Amino acid sequence: MCPSLPVEASGLWRALAKTGSYSSKLGCVTAMKALLFDPYSGASGDMILGSLLDLGADEKEARKAVESVGCQLEILRLERSHISALRARIVSSERYESFEEAVSLIKASSLRGEALEKALRSMDVLAEAESRVHRSDCQARFHEVGTRDAIADIAGSCAALESLGVERVLSLPVSVGGGFVTASHGLLPVPGPAAMEILRAFRIPWRGGPTEVELLTPTGAALLASLVDEFISHPPLLAVERVGYGAGERDLPQPNALRAMVVEIKREHLGADRVVQLETNVDDVTGEVVGNLIDLLMESGALDVSVIPVLMKKGRSGSAIRAIARQEDKERISRLIMKETGSLGMRVFPLLHRYVAEREMLEVEVAIGGRIRRAAVKASRLNDEVLGYKPEYEDCRRIAAETGLPLREVMRLVVEAAWRKGEREEGDTNRKVD
C-alpha cells in the first residue's frame, strides 16, 4: 500500500497553537511560551535534534526514541565559527526499503501521543515529496532519505520537542544554500528536488545562500513542515529565555548551526493562525442534503461553512460549498463533503493566514418572563478592547421557546445584559486599582 496522495500535501500540519496564560482581569491571552527556529544556515534532521537538545530537551527521551528505531545517538560539544554548538550524530548503517517499513519502525518506537503523530507526519511529508518528484502515485521511492538515520533524526527530534513543553513553534525563513549537489541521480541543483517539493507544498519561505553548498536536506525540510505552526518574516515582540545551537556536519564560512530559542511572545502577536479553504461545486444535491451537510461539517470541527449559488457549465444552477478548516482536519473534512455530496474532488487553498480576535465564553443573567434566565455569550477582544458579544444560539432559542418572545428580541436582551456585565466588571477593576 502506498502513501495517500490527496488534493495537496498529505503530510498534515499539526494542531494549531494551544491557548496561553490568562490575565485575571480580562480573561484574555497575555503571553505564551514558544519555540523559534532561526535556520540562517539551513536545517537538517541532526541539526534540529542538536538544537533542541542544546536548549535543554530531555536527552534520555531523545536517546530512547533514537535507539527504539535501531540506531545510536552520539552527542558532541564543538564550535562552529567560535559558537558553541551541540552535534547530534546518528550511528546506523541500516536502511529502510519502503514507506510501510518506515512507518512500522516509528509505530514500534518509544514515541507516544503527539510526538508519535508528528513523526508519522514527517515521514508522510518525505514519502509524498519523493512520490511527486518521481511522478509515482503507487510507491514512494527513497534514495538519500532511505537510510535508517533519517528515521532516527525524526524520532529523536519529535521526542525532544515534546519534552520542551512549548505551546507553539515558529520559524524564520530558511537559507537553502546554492550551487549543485551530487546525488544518486547525478548533479542536482540546490535545493534538491525533494526539499524543493516540500518547500512548495507547504509554502515555506526560503532564500538562497549564504554559501554555495546544500544547507537544507529533505529530512530537515520535512521536520520543519511538520513541526512548525507558522513561518514568519521577522521575529515578533518577544523575550528570549534560552538559546540552543545544533551543529551541522561541515565547517563553513558562516557559523554552520541551526539556532533555536525558547521565547515568550507578547499578546499582540498571538492573533494569527493558519487554516485551509476547501471548496467544491455540486449541481445535483438537494437543499436538504446541503443543510444537513452544514450541520455535519460544523459538528466535525470545520471552522466555518458557506454555500453559494453558482451558475455552472451548460447553464445548470448549482452550489459552491466552502469550508474553512484546520490543517490537520483538511483530509477528514474533505472526505466528509465528498461522501455526503457525491463530489468527485475538492479544491484546497492551503496555508491561508487568518487573523482572529481573542475569544472568551461568558454566562450572563437576564430577566425575561418574570424570572432570571441564564445564557452563554461569546466575548471577542482585541488586546484590552471589547469588540462585541455574540449570544449562544441554542440558549436564546430555548429562552424564546419558554417565554414566547421572538428569538431576535431574546438575543437583543442577552447582548445588552452582556454589555452591562462587562461595564460593571471593568468599573470594579478600576476601583480596585485606584
C-alpha positions in Angstrom: 0.0 0.0 0.0 1.4 3.4 -1.0 1.1 6.6 1.0 -2.1 8.5 0.3 -2.0 11.4 -2.1 -4.9 13.7 -1.5 -5.6 17.1 -3.1 -2.5 18.7 -1.7 0.4 17.6 0.5 -0.8 14.7 2.7 1.9 15.5 5.4 -0.5 17.3 7.6 0.4 20.3 9.7 0.0 19.6 13.4 -2.7 21.2 15.6 -2.9 24.9 16.0 -1.5 26.6 19.0 -3.0 25.9 22.4 -4.2 28.8 24.4 -1.7 30.6 26.5 -1.7 32.0 30.0 -4.6 34.2 31.0 -5.0 37.6 32.7 -7.2 37.5 35.8 -8.5 41.0 34.9 -9.6 40.5 31.3 -9.6 36.7 30.8 -7.5 37.1 27.6 -4.2 35.7 26.4 -1.2 37.8 27.7 1.8 35.7 26.7 2.8 32.2 25.6 5.9 30.1 25.6 7.1 29.2 22.1 10.0 27.7 20.2 11.6 29.9 17.4 13.8 28.3 14.8 16.3 30.6 13.0 17.7 28.5 10.1 20.1 31.1 8.8 22.4 28.2 7.8 19.7 25.8 6.7 18.4 22.8 8.6 18.9 19.0 8.6 17.5 16.3 10.9 20.6 16.2 13.0 20.8 20.0 13.3 17.2 20.2 14.5 17.8 17.4 17.0 21.0 19.0 18.2 19.4 22.5 18.7 16.6 21.1 20.7 18.9 19.1 23.0 21.1 22.2 23.4 18.0 24.1 24.5 17.6 21.6 27.4 15.3 19.0 25.8 15.2 15.6 27.6 18.3 13.8 26.4 17.1 10.5 27.9 13.8 10.6 26.0 15.5 11.6 22.7 18.1 8.8 23.1 15.4 6.3 23.9 13.5 7.3 20.7 16.6 7.0 18.6 17.5 3.6 20.0 14.0 2.3 19.6 14.3 2.6 15.8 17.6 0.7 15.8 20.2 3.5 15.9 22.6 5.0 18.3 22.9 8.7 19.3 26.3 10.3 19.8 26.4 13.9 21.3 29.4 16.1 20.9 30.1 19.6 22.0 32.1 21.6 19.4 32.4 25.0 17.9 31.2 26.4 14.6 32.8 29.8 13.9 33.6 30.3 17.6 29.9 29.5 18.6 29.5 26.6 21.0 27.1 24.1 19.4 25.8 20.6 20.0 26.3 17.9 17.4 23.8 15.1 17.4 25.2 12.3 15.3 23.1 9.2 14.5 25.1 6.0 14.1 23.5 3.4 11.8 24.3 1.5 8.6 20.8 0.1 8.1 18.3 1.2 5.5 14.6 1.0 5.1 13.2 -0.1 1.8 9.6 1.2 1.8 7.2 3.7 3.2 5.4 0.9 5.1 8.6 -0.3 6.7 9.5 3.2 7.8 6.0 3.7 9.3 6.2 0.4 11.1 9.6 1.3 12.7 8.1 4.6 14.0 4.9 3.0 15.3 7.0 0.4 17.1 9.3 3.1 18.6 9.1 4.6 22.1 7.2 7.6 20.8 3.6 8.1 22.1 0.9 10.7 21.7 1.7 13.9 19.9 5.3 13.0 19.4 4.3 9.9 17.5 1.8 11.8 15.4 4.5 14.4 14.4 7.0 11.7 13.5 4.4 9.9 11.3 3.5 13.2 9.6 7.2 13.9 8.9 7.6 10.5 7.2 4.4 11.2 5.3 5.9 14.5 4.1 9.0 12.8 2.9 7.1 10.0 1.2 4.9 12.3 -0.8 7.8 14.6 -1.8 9.6 11.6 -3.2 6.4 10.4 -4.9 5.8 13.8 -6.6 9.4 14.2 -7.7 9.3 10.8 -9.4 5.7 11.2 -10.6 4.8 7.9 -8.9 1.4 7.5 -7.3 2.0 3.9 -6.4 5.1 3.8 -4.4 7.2 6.5 -2.6 10.8 5.8 -3.7 13.5 6.6 -1.2 17.1 7.5 -2.0 19.2 9.9 0.1 16.4 9.7 2.8 16.3 5.9 2.8 18.9 5.4 5.5 17.7 4.5 9.0 19.4 7.6 10.4 16.7 9.8 8.8 14.0 7.9 10.9 16.2 8.3 14.0 16.6 12.1 13.4 12.8 12.4 13.1 12.1 10.2 16.1 14.6 11.9 18.3 13.6 15.4 17.3 9.9 14.7 17.9 10.7 13.3 21.4 12.9 16.2 22.2 10.4 18.8 21.1 7.7 17.1 23.2 9.8 17.3 26.3 10.3 21.1 26.0 6.6 21.7 26.6 6.3 24.7 24.3 2.8 25.8 23.1 3.7 27.0 19.6 6.6 26.6 17.1 7.6 29.4 14.8 10.4 29.6 12.2 12.1 32.4 10.3 12.8 31.9 6.5 15.2 29.0 5.7 18.5 29.5 3.9 18.9 26.7 1.5 22.4 27.3 0.1 23.2 27.2 -3.6 25.1 25.6 -6.4 24.7 21.9 -7.1 24.8 18.7 -5.0 25.9 15.2 -6.1 23.1 12.7 -5.6 22.3 9.2 -6.8 20.6 10.8 -9.9 23.7 12.8 -10.7 24.3 16.5 -10.3 21.2 18.3 -9.0 20.5 22.0 -8.3 20.2 23.3 -4.7 17.7 22.9 -3.1 17.3 19.3 -4.2 14.1 18.1 -5.8 12.6 16.5 -2.7 13.4 19.5 -0.5 12.1 21.9 -3.2 8.8 19.9 -3.3 8.4 20.2 0.5 9.1 24.0 0.3 6.5 24.3 -2.5 3.8 22.1 -0.9 3.9 23.9 2.5 4.7 27.4 1.2 7.8 27.5 3.4 9.6 30.8 2.8 13.2 30.4 1.8 16.2 32.2 0.4 19.4 31.2 -1.4 22.9 31.4 0.2 24.8 32.3 2.2 27.2 29.8 0.7 27.2 27.7 -2.5 26.5 24.3 -0.8 23.4 22.4 0.2 22.1 23.6 3.5 18.5 22.2 3.6 18.1 18.5 3.5 14.8 16.7 2.7 14.7 15.4 6.3 15.2 18.9 7.7 12.5 20.3 5.4 10.1 17.6 6.4 10.6 18.2 10.1 10.1 22.0 9.6 6.9 21.3 7.6 5.5 19.0 10.3 6.6 20.8 13.5 6.3 24.5 12.7 3.0 26.2 13.2 3.9 29.4 11.5 6.7 30.8 9.3 7.3 34.4 9.9 9.4 37.0 8.1 10.8 38.6 11.2 10.6 37.9 15.0 7.6 39.3 16.8 7.8 41.1 20.1 9.3 38.5 22.4 11.6 37.8 25.3 14.2 35.1 24.9 14.5 32.5 27.7 17.1 30.1 26.3 19.2 29.7 23.1 20.5 26.5 21.6 22.6 25.7 18.6 22.5 22.4 16.6 25.8 22.0 14.7 25.9 21.0 11.1 28.4 18.4 9.8 30.8 20.7 8.0 32.7 23.8 8.8 31.5 26.7 6.5 32.3 30.4 6.2 29.3 31.2 8.3 28.5 29.5 11.6 27.1 26.2 10.4 24.5 25.7 13.1 20.7 25.9 13.5 19.8 28.4 16.2 16.7 27.6 18.3 15.2 29.7 21.0 12.6 29.2 23.7 10.8 32.6 23.9 7.8 34.3 25.5 5.7 36.0 22.9 3.6 39.0 23.8 -0.2 39.1 23.4 -0.5 41.4 20.4 1.2 38.8 18.2 -1.0 35.9 19.0 -3.9 36.8 16.8 -2.9 34.8 13.7 -3.3 31.1 12.8 -3.1 29.1 9.6 -6.0 27.4 8.0 -7.1 25.9 4.7 -10.1 26.6 2.5 -11.8 23.6 1.0 -14.2 24.0 -1.9 -16.3 22.0 -4.4 -19.1 22.7 -6.8 -22.2 20.5 -7.0 -25.3 20.6 -9.2 -27.3 17.5 -8.2 -27.6 17.9 -4.5 -30.9 18.9 -2.8 -31.3 21.7 -0.3 -32.0 19.2 2.5 -28.7 17.4 1.8 -26.8 20.7 1.8 -28.4 21.9 5.0 -27.6 18.6 6.7 -24.0 18.8 5.4 -23.5 22.2 7.0 -24.5 20.8 10.4 -22.3 17.7 10.0 -19.3 19.9 9.0 -19.6 22.2 12.0 -20.0 19.2 14.3 -16.9 17.6 12.8 -14.7 20.6 13.5 -15.0 22.9 10.5 -14.3 26.5 11.5 -16.8 27.9 9.0 -19.0 26.7 6.2 -20.7 28.6 3.4 -22.9 27.6 0.4 -23.0 30.0 -2.5 -25.4 29.7 -5.5 -23.5 29.5 -8.8 -24.2 29.1 -12.5 -22.3 26.1 -13.8 -21.5 24.8 -17.2 -24.3 24.2 -19.7 -26.4 26.8 -17.7 -27.0 24.4 -14.8 -27.6 26.0 -11.4 -25.6 24.6 -8.5 -23.9 25.4 -5.3 -20.3 26.2 -4.3 -19.6 24.6 -0.9 -16.8 26.2 1.0 -15.4 25.1 4.4 -12.6 26.6 6.5 -10.7 24.0 8.4 -7.5 23.5 10.4 -4.6 21.9 8.6 -4.9 18.6 10.5 -8.6 18.3 9.7 -8.5 19.0 6.0 -8.4 15.4 4.8 -11.2 14.3 7.1 -13.4 17.3 6.2 -12.8 16.8 2.5 -13.8 13.2 2.7 -17.0 14.1 4.6 -18.0 16.6 1.9 -17.3 14.1 -0.9 -19.2 11.3 0.9 -22.3 13.5 1.6 -22.5 15.2 -1.8 -21.0 12.6 -4.1 -18.5 15.2 -5.3 -15.6 13.7 -7.2 -12.9 16.1 -5.9 -12.1 19.0 -3.7 -10.1 22.2 -4.3 -7.7 23.0 -1.5 -6.3 26.5 -0.9 -3.5 25.8 1.5 -1.9 27.8 4.3 -4.2 30.8 4.5 -3.4 33.3 7.2 -6.3 34.1 9.5 -6.3 36.9 12.0 -8.6 36.2 14.9 -9.7 38.2 17.9 -9.3 36.8 21.4 -12.4 34.9 22.5 -14.0 34.0 25.8 -17.2 32.3 26.8 -19.2 34.1 29.4 -22.5 33.4 31.2 -25.0 36.2 31.7 -28.2 36.5 33.7 -31.2 38.3 32.1 -34.7 38.9 33.5 -37.2 37.6 30.9 -40.8 36.5 31.5 -40.7 37.3 35.2 -37.7 35.2 36.1 -33.9 35.2 35.8 -32.6 33.2 32.9 -29.0 32.3 32.0 -27.4 32.3 28.6 -23.9 31.8 27.2 -22.3 34.7 25.3 -19.1 34.7 23.3 -17.0 37.9 24.0 -14.4 39.0 21.4 -11.5 41.3 22.3 -8.5 42.9 20.6 -5.9 43.5 23.2 -7.9 45.1 26.1 -10.8 46.4 24.0 -14.1 44.5 23.8 -15.2 44.2 20.2 -18.6 42.7 20.9 -20.7 40.0 22.3 -22.4 37.2 20.4 -25.2 35.3 22.2 -25.2 31.5 22.1 -28.0 30.5 19.6 -29.2 27.3 21.4 -29.6 29.1 24.7 -31.5 32.0 23.2 -33.7 29.6 21.2 -34.5 27.8 24.4 -35.5 31.0 26.2 -37.6 32.1 23.3 -39.5 28.8 23.3 -40.0 29.1 27.1 -41.2 32.7 27.1 -42.9 33.1 23.7 -40.8 36.1 22.8 -39.3 36.4 19.3 -35.8 35.0 19.0 -34.4 38.3 17.9 -35.8 40.0 21.0 -34.2 37.4 23.3 -30.9 37.8 21.6 -31.0 41.6 21.9 -31.7 41.3 25.7 -28.9 38.9 26.2 -26.4 41.1 24.4 -27.5 44.1 26.4 -27.0 42.1 29.6 -23.5 41.1 28.5 -22.5 44.7 27.9 -23.8 45.7 31.3 -21.9 42.9 32.9 -18.7 43.9 31.1 -19.1 47.5 32.2 -19.6 46.5 35.8 -16.6 44.3 35.9 -14.4 46.9 34.3 -15.6 49.5 36.8 -14.9 47.2 39.7 -11.4 46.5 38.4 -10.7 50.2 38.0 -11.9 50.9 41.6 -9.6 48.2 43.0 -6.7 49.6 41.1 -7.4 53.1 42.4 
